Amino acid sequence: MGDAAEVAAWGEVFSCGYDFFGELEPFGFPGGDADRAARAAAPEAWLRLGRSWLEAGAHKGPGKADVPWAIEQFGYPEGYIDAR
């Protein structure tokens, strides 16, 4: 799996703080209490992957939060220019 797969897997957590569909299981966050573990690992994941996730535009569109959870929690990733 490449970076794009990991970026996509973190999408729900970055968006709302939860991995509703178990997308992070291949990355070491299996069911049960995975959301707590994923939220604990989210700051590091956001530093590595947040910019790519935002640049892919996955956070925009109908039904998406105005401000994604990760931005509320950690701010914009270094190097990202908010182009609203």
C-alpha positions as CSV (number, residue, x, y, z in Angstrom):
1,M,0.0,0.0,0.0
2,G,1.2,3.5,-0.8
3,D,0.8,6.9,0.7
4,A,-2.4,7.5,-1.3
5,A,-4.0,4.5,0.3
6,E,-3.0,5.7,3.8
7,V,-4.2,9.2,3.1
8,A,-7.6,7.8,2.0
9,A,-7.8,5.5,5.0
10,W,-7.3,8.4,7.4
11,G,-9.9,10.4,5.7
12,E,-12.8,9.7,8.1
13,V,-10.7,10.4,11.1
14,F,-9.4,13.6,9.6
15,S,-12.9,14.6,8.7
16,C,-14.8,13.8,11.9
17,G,-12.6,12.1,14.4
18,Y,-13.9,8.5,13.9
19,D,-13.0,5.6,11.6
20,F,-16.6,4.4,11.0
21,F,-15.8,1.9,8.3
22,G,-12.6,0.3,9.6
23,E,-10.5,1.9,6.9
24,L,-7.5,2.0,9.2
25,E,-7.5,-1.7,10.0
26,P,-4.7,-2.4,7.4
27,F,-2.6,0.2,9.1
28,G,-2.7,-1.3,12.6
29,F,-6.0,0.0,14.0
30,P,-8.3,-3.1,14.2
31,G,-11.9,-2.9,15.4
32,G,-13.0,-2.6,19.0
33,D,-11.3,0.5,20.5
34,A,-9.7,1.5,17.2
35,D,-11.1,5.0,17.2
36,R,-9.4,5.9,20.5
37,A,-6.1,4.5,19.2
38,A,-6.6,6.3,15.9
39,R,-7.3,9.6,17.5
40,A,-4.2,9.2,19.7
41,A,-2.1,8.6,16.5
42,A,-3.9,11.3,14.5
43,P,-1.5,14.2,15.4
44,E,1.4,12.3,13.8
45,A,-0.7,11.1,10.9
46,W,-1.9,14.7,10.3
47,L,1.7,16.0,10.2
48,R,2.6,13.3,7.6
49,L,-0.6,13.1,5.6
50,G,-2.8,16.1,6.3
51,R,-1.5,18.3,3.5
52,S,-2.0,15.5,0.9
53,W,-5.5,14.9,2.2
54,L,-6.5,18.5,1.9
55,E,-4.9,18.9,-1.5
56,A,-6.9,15.9,-2.7
57,G,-10.0,17.9,-1.8
58,A,-11.7,15.0,0.0
59,H,-12.8,17.4,2.8
60,K,-15.0,19.5,0.4
61,G,-18.4,18.8,-0.9
62,P,-22.0,18.2,0.2
63,G,-22.4,16.6,3.6
64,K,-18.9,17.5,4.7
65,A,-18.2,19.5,7.8
66,D,-17.4,23.1,7.3
67,V,-14.1,22.6,9.2
68,P,-12.7,19.1,9.4
69,W,-12.0,17.6,12.8
70,A,-8.2,17.5,12.2
71,I,-8.1,21.2,11.4
72,E,-10.0,22.0,14.5
73,Q,-7.7,19.8,16.6
74,F,-4.3,20.5,15.0
75,G,-4.6,23.4,12.7
76,Y,-3.6,23.5,9.1
77,P,-0.6,21.3,8.2
78,E,2.7,23.0,7.5
79,G,3.0,24.1,3.9
80,Y,-0.7,24.0,3.1
81,I,-2.2,27.2,1.7
82,D,-5.9,27.3,2.4
83,A,-7.4,28.1,-1.0
84,R,-11.0,28.4,-0.1
